[in-house]
Amino acid sequence: MKLSSKIPTATLLLLVLAAGCQTNKPAQSPPAFADAPKSPAPPPAPAPVAAPAQPAEEHARILPPSASAAPLPFQGEGWEALLDGKTLKGWKEGPFAGHGEIEIESGAVILNMGNPFTGINYTNEFPTMNYEIAFDAMRISGSDFFCGLTVPVDESFCSLIVGGWGGSLVGISSLNGMDASENETSKFMAFDQKRWYRIRLRMTEGRIEGWIDEQKIIDVNTSEKKIALRPGEIELSKPFGLACWQTTAAIRELKMRRVDKPADKPKKY
């Protein structure tokens, strides 16, 4: 028996409609997976390399290379150091208006230029008679006195001036109302810049003696003289102090000892 290949018309129509419905369904997105593996995070950027630390700028030196020369020995016995070379222990800044900065460098006290004075004052007890002072002093810059040493003399005071009045005057202020430029102690000496000078002053009953290096520059009988400070700001240095005038100066190896008589026999006049 032969089978017919023809499909009824109604059946064909239903098949066409079903195929059209399948074709018009919207496409579905693939399912999302919450636990899907993530791409690895990029490695962190390397930390910036810090620039090497720069050494702190060295403090500008004030003392010249020549200042490192060893100090001269102190002659005699009984010397007591009044400066430790590291601090101002036992001292204070002189109360001068317009004073410069005070520093410690290589064992020396630097008195930076003031307008006009810079100085230091001793804060401990100090004898009023029969003593000797010795120290090294240097004028670093400027052209006036680099040493104004004010000391007690019994119940009064006086100053030893070194390098004053334009840079060369030496003398005691004041005797009988006359300052270092006017009395019998006045001398004029040439002083090199940036050179240590050993200064020594000896105060005994009725006599003042003074030396610069090995040269005796002062030898005066004071028994009948009025001793007093020159009027002015230098009075702020008493009872015992060191000062400079419009000059940068350095002081080191400051020592004192007690004595009971002059160093030399009085000179004959």
C-alpha positions as CSV (number, residue, x, y, z in Angstrom):
1,M,0.0,0.0,0.0
2,K,1.4,3.5,-1.0
3,L,1.5,6.2,1.8
4,S,0.6,9.9,0.8
5,S,3.3,12.5,1.5
6,K,1.0,15.4,1.6
7,I,0.4,17.2,5.0
8,P,-3.1,18.5,5.7
9,T,-3.4,22.3,5.3
10,A,-4.6,22.9,8.9
11,T,-1.7,21.0,10.3
12,L,0.8,23.0,8.2
13,L,-0.7,26.3,9.4
14,L,-0.3,25.3,13.1
15,L,3.4,24.4,12.6
16,V,4.1,27.7,10.9
17,L,2.5,29.7,13.8
18,A,4.4,27.7,16.4
19,A,7.8,28.4,14.7
20,G,7.0,32.1,14.6
21,C,6.4,32.3,18.3
22,Q,9.7,30.6,19.0
23,T,11.5,33.0,16.7
24,N,10.1,36.2,18.5
25,K,11.2,35.3,22.1
26,P,13.8,37.8,23.4
27,A,17.4,36.5,23.7
28,Q,18.3,35.8,27.4
29,S,21.5,36.9,28.9
30,P,23.8,34.3,30.3
31,P,23.3,33.7,34.0
32,A,25.5,35.7,36.3
33,F,27.7,33.8,38.7
34,A,28.3,35.6,42.0
35,D,31.3,33.4,42.8
36,A,33.0,33.8,39.4
37,P,36.7,34.2,39.8
38,K,37.9,37.8,39.6
39,S,41.0,39.0,37.8
40,P,44.0,39.4,40.2
41,A,44.5,43.0,41.5
42,P,47.6,44.7,40.1
43,P,50.6,44.7,42.5
44,P,51.0,48.0,44.6
45,A,53.3,50.6,43.2
46,P,56.6,50.6,44.9
47,A,57.1,53.2,47.6
48,P,59.1,56.2,46.4
49,V,62.7,56.0,47.4
50,A,63.6,58.8,49.9
51,A,66.4,61.0,48.9
52,P,69.5,60.4,51.0
53,A,69.5,62.8,54.0
54,Q,71.8,65.7,53.5
55,P,74.3,66.4,56.2
56,A,73.4,69.4,58.4
57,E,75.2,72.5,57.3
58,E,78.3,73.0,59.5
59,H,78.1,76.0,61.7
60,A,80.1,78.7,60.1
61,R,83.4,79.0,61.9
62,I,84.3,82.4,63.4
63,L,87.8,81.6,64.6
64,P,90.5,81.6,62.0
65,P,92.7,78.4,61.5
66,S,95.5,80.2,63.3
67,A,93.4,80.2,66.5
68,S,94.2,76.5,67.0
69,A,97.7,77.3,68.1
70,A,98.4,75.9,71.5
71,P,98.3,78.5,74.3
72,L,101.5,79.6,76.1
73,P,102.2,78.0,79.4
74,F,101.2,79.9,82.6
75,Q,104.3,80.8,84.6
76,G,104.2,80.3,88.4
77,E,101.7,78.3,90.5
78,G,98.2,78.7,92.0
79,W,96.3,79.4,88.8
80,E,92.6,78.8,88.8
81,A,90.6,78.5,85.6
82,L,87.6,80.8,85.3
83,L,86.4,79.6,82.0
84,D,85.8,75.9,81.1
85,G,86.0,76.4,77.4
86,K,82.6,74.7,76.8
87,T,80.0,76.9,78.6
88,L,79.5,80.2,80.3
89,K,79.2,78.6,83.7
90,G,80.0,81.3,86.2
91,W,79.4,84.1,83.7
92,K,76.6,86.0,82.1
93,E,76.1,88.3,79.2
94,G,77.0,91.8,79.9
95,P,73.8,94.0,80.0
96,F,74.9,96.2,77.1
97,A,72.3,97.7,74.8
98,G,72.9,96.5,71.3
99,H,75.4,93.7,72.3
100,G,76.4,91.1,69.8
101,E,75.9,87.3,70.2
102,I,78.2,85.4,72.5
103,E,79.3,81.9,71.4
104,I,81.7,79.2,72.4
105,E,84.0,77.7,69.7
106,S,87.0,75.5,70.1
107,G,87.5,76.4,73.7
108,A,87.2,80.1,73.2
109,V,84.4,82.6,74.1
110,I,83.5,84.7,71.0
111,L,82.2,88.2,71.7
112,N,80.6,89.1,68.4
113,M,80.6,92.7,67.3
114,G,78.1,94.9,69.2
115,N,76.8,98.4,68.8
116,P,79.0,99.3,70.5
117,F,79.7,96.9,73.4
118,T,79.6,93.1,73.8
119,G,80.8,91.5,77.0
120,I,80.6,88.9,79.7
121,N,80.4,89.4,83.5
122,Y,81.7,87.1,86.2
123,T,78.9,85.9,88.6
124,N,81.0,84.4,91.4
125,E,82.9,86.1,94.2
126,F,86.2,87.8,93.1
127,P,88.9,89.3,95.2
128,T,89.3,93.1,95.4
129,M,93.1,93.2,95.9
130,N,96.2,91.1,95.6
131,Y,95.4,89.0,92.6
132,E,96.6,88.3,89.1
133,I,94.6,87.7,85.9
134,A,95.9,86.1,82.7
135,F,94.2,85.1,79.4
136,D,94.6,85.0,75.7
137,A,92.7,87.6,73.6
138,M,92.3,88.0,69.8
139,R,90.7,90.7,67.6
140,I,89.0,88.8,64.8
141,S,87.4,91.8,63.1
142,G,86.9,95.5,63.7
143,S,89.4,98.2,64.5
144,D,88.9,99.1,68.2
145,F,89.6,97.5,71.6
146,F,89.3,93.8,71.7
147,C,90.0,93.7,75.4
148,G,88.3,95.9,78.0
149,L,89.1,94.1,81.3
150,T,87.3,95.7,84.2
151,V,88.5,94.7,87.7
152,P,88.0,95.7,91.3
153,V,90.6,97.8,93.1
154,D,89.7,97.8,96.8
155,E,86.4,99.7,96.9
156,S,86.7,101.0,93.3
157,F,87.3,99.7,89.8
158,C,89.3,100.3,86.7
159,S,89.7,98.9,83.2
160,L,92.7,97.7,81.2
161,I,92.1,98.7,77.6
162,V,94.0,96.9,74.8
163,G,93.7,98.1,71.2
164,G,91.4,101.1,71.7
165,W,91.0,104.5,70.1
166,G,91.4,103.2,66.5
167,G,93.1,99.9,67.3
168,S,96.5,100.6,69.0
169,L,96.0,102.3,72.4
170,V,96.8,100.4,75.6
171,G,96.3,101.8,79.1
172,I,94.3,102.0,82.4
173,S,91.1,103.9,82.7
174,S,91.0,105.9,84.8
175,L,93.6,107.5,87.0
176,N,93.0,110.9,88.6
177,G,90.0,111.3,86.2
178,M,92.1,110.7,83.1
179,D,91.3,107.8,80.9
180,A,93.7,105.4,79.1
181,S,94.4,107.9,76.3
182,E,95.5,110.6,78.7
183,N,97.4,109.2,81.7
184,E,100.9,107.9,82.3
185,T,99.9,104.3,81.4
186,S,99.1,105.3,77.8
187,K,101.0,103.4,75.1
188,F,100.5,102.7,71.4
189,M,101.1,99.3,70.0
190,A,100.4,97.5,66.7
191,F,98.1,94.5,67.0
192,D,97.6,92.0,64.2
193,Q,94.1,90.7,63.4
194,K,93.4,87.1,64.2
195,R,96.4,86.6,66.5
196,W,96.4,85.5,70.1
197,Y,97.9,87.9,72.7
198,R,98.6,86.8,76.2
199,I,97.4,89.5,78.5
200,R,98.2,89.6,82.2
201,L,97.2,92.1,84.9
202,R,98.5,92.1,88.5
203,M,96.8,94.1,91.2
204,T,98.6,94.6,94.5
205,E,98.5,97.3,97.3
206,G,99.5,100.6,95.7
207,R,100.6,99.0,92.4
208,I,99.2,97.9,89.0
209,E,101.4,95.9,86.6
210,G,100.5,94.6,83.2
211,W,102.0,92.5,80.4
212,I,101.2,91.7,76.8
213,D,103.0,88.5,75.8
214,E,106.4,88.9,77.5
215,Q,106.5,92.7,77.3
216,K,105.7,94.7,80.5
217,I,103.5,97.6,79.4
218,I,102.1,98.9,82.7
219,D,103.9,99.6,86.0
220,V,102.2,102.4,87.9
221,N,102.2,103.4,91.6
222,T,98.6,104.0,92.6
223,S,99.0,104.8,96.3
224,E,98.3,108.5,95.7
225,K,96.0,108.2,92.7
226,K,92.2,108.2,92.5
227,I,91.2,105.1,90.6
228,A,87.8,105.0,88.9
229,L,86.0,103.7,85.8
230,R,85.6,106.0,82.8
231,P,82.0,107.2,82.9
232,G,79.7,105.4,80.5
233,E,78.5,101.9,79.6
234,I,81.8,100.3,80.6
235,E,80.5,100.6,84.2
236,L,78.1,97.7,83.3
237,S,81.2,95.4,83.4
238,K,81.9,95.8,87.1
239,P,82.8,94.2,89.4
240,F,84.7,91.9,87.0
241,G,84.1,91.5,83.3
242,L,85.5,91.5,79.8
243,A,84.1,93.6,76.9
244,C,85.0,94.7,73.4
245,W,84.0,97.8,71.4
246,Q,82.6,97.6,67.9
247,T,84.9,94.6,67.4
248,T,84.5,90.8,67.3
249,A,86.9,89.3,69.8
250,A,87.8,85.9,71.3
251,I,88.9,85.1,74.8
252,R,90.4,81.8,76.0
253,E,92.4,80.3,78.9
254,L,91.2,82.9,81.4
255,K,92.8,82.2,84.8
256,M,93.3,83.9,88.2
257,R,95.6,83.4,91.2
258,R,96.1,85.1,94.5
259,V,99.4,87.0,95.0
260,D,100.8,89.0,98.0
261,K,103.3,91.4,96.4
262,P,104.3,92.9,93.1
263,A,106.0,90.7,90.5
264,D,109.0,93.1,90.1
265,K,110.7,95.7,92.1
266,P,109.3,99.1,91.6
267,K,111.0,101.0,88.8
268,K,112.9,104.1,89.7
269,Y,111.7,107.4,88.4
